[in-house]
Amino acid sequence: MRIEQLEYIEAVTRLGSLRRAADELHLSQPALSETVRNLERELGVDLLDRRRSGAKISDGGRELLPHIIGVLDAVDKLRQAADHQHRTSRTVRLGTVNAATVPLLVPAIRAFRAAHPSTQVEVVAAQQADIHRALLEGRFDLGLVNYLQGDDLPPELHTTELLRGRPVVCVRPDSPLAVLRTIGVDDLLTEPLVVMRAGYVMHRYVHRLLAGRTPSFSYSTDGAEMGKLMVAEGLGATVLPDFSVIGDPLERSGALVCRPVADDATEVLMVAQRRLSGSVPRAAHDLHQLFVERAAAHRPARQA
């Protein structure tokens, strides 16, 4: 029994004659009739009532028709599911808070591209809450987000720790703060401050660090990359995890330097997250593994 044999019976029933079914299927009537006869012999049932005026579905065929339609519906759903899986496996959707760009994101995507040349990676910069929502709704396959040590992790998401770092003050080399080995709050308040917008972990950290004190002037921005660029352009200082600054092209070129925050032992965690429920596309699984491998390779370099 072949699927097309059932499709032929459905067409004859729907169109009311063998001739019209043959025209729609782009088959000759003899070819269509012979295919149906083969199915009739296999089932032991006359599915068509053949007369001089033409062939139509028989009474026995009508009794079997709900089963035939059920099989065709199931096959159609299978094809749709396979098509959806094929299309989604061709795109991995990743939400990131951008602090991952230097140590993980670009190197991992470069390696992923070499292994999966036909799969696209859609990178969306967003805040942590938006990434969590998109993961739970299935709009993102993976998320890269930051936590402060001791933060509660969402129980509905699978979380893999990738990196641990310390907050650092990021300044231009010609800034008065650049000559200091560590930078305290009093020092930090002497410079205009570029802060992450509310909703980012580093916004919460800086708010806690300043303890109600107000900088001389401040800017608010989305994401670490824009913050570093604003510092490099001379707008002030910003506070970021060290793994977001060390090795950055701006830092490597000498446009930025970073200094530890004085008398502060806070740790910032970078993690990869995905939904606990539902299957993970193979491509997303492979990209997740590359993040893990890249993080393992990055840790000794940062600590050295």
C-alpha positions in Angstrom: 0.0 0.0 0.0 1.3 3.4 -1.0 0.2 6.9 0.2 -0.5 8.0 -3.4 -3.0 5.1 -3.8 -5.0 6.5 -0.9 -4.7 10.0 -2.3 -6.1 8.8 -5.7 -9.2 7.3 -3.9 -9.7 10.6 -2.1 -9.5 12.5 -5.4 -12.0 10.3 -7.1 -14.4 10.7 -4.2 -14.0 14.4 -3.9 -14.3 15.0 -7.7 -17.0 12.4 -8.4 -15.4 10.6 -11.3 -12.3 8.8 -12.3 -11.8 11.1 -15.3 -11.8 14.3 -13.3 -9.5 12.8 -10.8 -7.1 11.8 -13.5 -7.1 15.3 -14.9 -6.4 16.8 -11.6 -3.6 14.3 -10.8 -2.1 14.7 -14.3 -2.5 10.9 -14.9 -4.1 9.0 -17.7 -7.3 7.3 -16.8 -5.9 3.8 -17.4 -2.9 4.5 -15.2 -5.1 5.8 -12.4 -7.6 2.9 -12.7 -4.8 0.3 -12.6 -3.2 1.9 -9.5 -6.6 1.7 -7.8 -7.1 -1.9 -8.9 -3.8 -2.9 -7.3 -5.0 -1.4 -4.0 -8.4 -3.2 -4.4 -6.6 -6.5 -4.8 -4.4 -5.8 -1.7 -7.4 -4.8 0.4 -9.9 -7.4 -1.1 -12.5 -4.7 -1.5 -13.9 -3.0 -4.6 -13.3 0.7 -4.0 -14.7 1.9 -7.2 -18.1 1.2 -8.9 -17.1 0.9 -12.6 -19.9 1.4 -15.2 -20.2 2.5 -18.8 -20.9 6.0 -17.7 -17.7 6.1 -15.7 -16.3 5.0 -12.3 -17.3 6.4 -8.9 -16.6 5.5 -5.3 -18.3 2.3 -4.3 -20.4 1.6 -1.2 -17.5 -0.4 0.2 -15.1 2.4 -0.6 -17.3 4.9 1.2 -17.2 2.7 4.3 -13.4 2.8 4.2 -13.2 6.4 3.3 -13.0 7.8 6.9 -10.0 5.5 7.5 -8.4 6.7 4.3 -9.0 10.3 5.2 -7.6 9.6 8.7 -4.4 8.2 7.2 -4.0 11.1 4.8 -4.5 13.6 7.6 -1.9 11.9 9.7 0.6 11.9 6.8 -0.1 15.6 6.2 0.6 16.4 9.9 3.8 14.4 9.7 4.9 16.3 6.7 4.1 19.6 8.3 5.9 18.7 11.5 9.0 17.5 9.5 8.9 20.8 7.4 8.7 22.9 10.6 11.6 20.9 12.2 13.6 21.4 9.0 13.0 25.1 8.9 13.7 25.7 12.6 16.8 23.6 12.4 18.1 26.0 9.8 17.9 28.9 12.2 19.1 29.1 15.8 17.7 32.1 17.7 19.9 33.4 20.4 19.1 36.1 22.9 22.0 37.8 24.6 22.7 40.7 27.0 25.7 41.6 24.9 28.3 41.1 27.6 29.1 37.8 26.1 30.4 39.2 22.8 34.1 39.2 23.6 34.7 35.8 25.2 32.0 33.7 23.8 29.6 35.0 21.2 31.8 35.8 18.2 34.2 32.9 18.6 31.4 30.4 19.2 29.4 31.6 16.2 32.6 31.5 14.0 33.2 27.8 15.0 29.5 27.0 14.6 29.5 28.5 11.1 32.3 26.2 10.1 30.4 23.1 11.4 27.0 24.2 10.2 27.5 26.3 7.0 23.8 26.2 6.0 22.4 27.1 9.5 21.7 30.8 10.3 22.3 32.2 13.8 19.9 35.0 14.7 21.4 37.1 17.5 19.0 39.4 19.4 20.3 41.8 22.0 17.8 42.1 24.9 17.4 42.5 28.6 17.4 39.5 30.8 13.6 39.5 31.5 12.9 39.7 27.7 15.3 36.8 27.1 13.6 34.6 29.7 10.2 35.4 28.3 11.3 34.5 24.7 12.9 31.3 25.9 9.7 30.2 27.7 7.5 31.1 24.7 9.9 29.2 22.3 10.9 32.4 20.4 14.6 31.9 21.4 16.5 28.6 21.4 19.2 29.8 23.7 20.0 32.7 26.0 23.2 34.2 27.3 22.5 36.3 30.5 24.3 37.5 33.6 23.6 37.1 37.3 25.2 38.4 40.4 26.4 35.7 42.7 23.6 34.6 45.0 20.8 35.6 42.6 18.0 33.0 42.3 17.9 31.1 39.1 14.6 30.6 37.2 13.5 27.0 37.9 11.7 26.7 34.6 14.9 27.1 32.7 17.9 24.9 32.3 21.0 26.9 33.3 24.7 26.2 32.6 27.3 28.4 34.2 29.9 29.5 31.7 32.1 32.2 33.3 32.6 34.0 36.5 34.1 37.5 36.6 34.5 40.6 38.8 33.1 44.0 38.1 35.7 46.4 36.7 35.7 50.1 35.9 36.2 50.8 32.2 37.9 54.1 31.3 40.0 55.7 28.6 43.8 55.4 29.1 44.0 59.2 29.4 41.5 59.3 32.2 42.8 60.3 35.7 41.3 57.0 36.9 43.6 54.9 34.6 46.6 55.5 36.8 44.9 53.9 39.8 45.4 50.1 40.5 41.9 49.9 41.9 39.0 52.4 41.8 36.8 53.1 44.7 33.4 54.7 44.8 34.8 58.2 45.7 37.1 57.9 42.6 34.3 56.7 40.4 32.1 59.7 41.3 34.7 62.1 40.0 33.9 61.0 36.4 30.7 61.1 34.4 29.2 57.7 34.6 27.8 55.6 31.7 25.4 53.2 33.3 23.4 50.3 31.9 19.6 50.9 31.7 17.3 49.5 34.4 16.8 45.8 33.7 20.5 44.9 33.3 22.4 43.2 36.1 25.2 45.8 36.0 22.6 48.6 36.5 21.5 46.8 39.7 25.2 46.3 40.7 26.1 50.0 40.2 23.0 51.1 42.1 24.0 48.9 45.0 27.7 50.0 44.8 26.9 53.8 44.9 24.5 53.2 47.9 22.4 56.3 47.1 25.2 58.5 46.1 24.8 60.5 42.8 27.5 60.8 40.1 28.4 64.2 38.8 26.7 63.3 35.5 25.4 60.1 34.0 24.3 58.5 30.7 22.1 55.5 30.4 22.5 53.0 27.6 21.5 49.5 26.5 24.1 46.9 26.6 27.8 46.6 27.2 28.9 47.2 23.7 27.4 50.7 23.5 28.7 51.5 27.0 32.3 50.6 26.0 32.0 52.7 22.8 30.7 55.7 24.7 33.7 55.4 27.1 36.1 55.1 24.2 34.6 58.3 22.8 35.4 60.2 26.0 32.0 60.4 27.6 33.1 59.0 31.0 33.5 55.7 32.8 31.4 52.5 33.0 31.2 49.4 35.2 31.1 46.0 33.5 32.1 42.4 34.2 35.8 41.9 33.4 35.1 39.2 30.9 33.2 41.8 28.8 36.2 44.1 28.6 39.4 42.0 28.6 40.1 41.0 25.0 37.6 43.4 23.5 38.9 45.0 20.3 38.7 48.5 22.0 40.8 47.2 24.9 43.3 45.4 22.6 43.8 48.5 20.6 44.5 50.6 23.7 41.3 52.7 23.4 40.1 51.3 26.8 41.6 50.0 30.0 39.9 48.5 33.0 40.6 48.5 36.8 39.1 46.4 39.6 36.5 47.9 41.9 38.3 48.6 45.3 37.2 46.5 48.3 34.5 44.6 46.4 34.4 40.8 46.1 31.2 40.6 44.0 31.2 37.9 41.3 29.2 38.2 38.0 28.1 34.9 36.4 27.5 34.5 32.7 25.2 31.5 32.0 23.6 29.8 29.0 19.9 29.1 29.4 17.2 27.1 27.5 13.7 25.8 28.3 13.5 22.7 30.5 10.4 21.4 28.5 10.5 20.5 24.9 13.1 19.1 22.6 16.2 21.1 21.7 17.0 21.3 18.0 20.3 19.7 17.1 21.8 22.9 15.9 20.9 24.7 19.1 22.4 21.9 21.1 25.7 22.1 19.1 25.9 25.9 19.6 25.3 25.4 23.4 28.2 23.0 23.5 30.4 25.4 21.7 29.7 28.0 24.3 30.6 25.5 27.0 33.9 24.7 25.2 34.8 28.3 24.5 34.1 29.2 28.2 36.4 26.4 29.4 39.1 27.7 27.0 38.6 31.3 28.1 38.8 30.8 31.9 42.5 29.9 32.2 43.4 32.8 29.9 41.4 35.3 32.0 42.8 33.9 35.3 46.4 34.0 33.9 
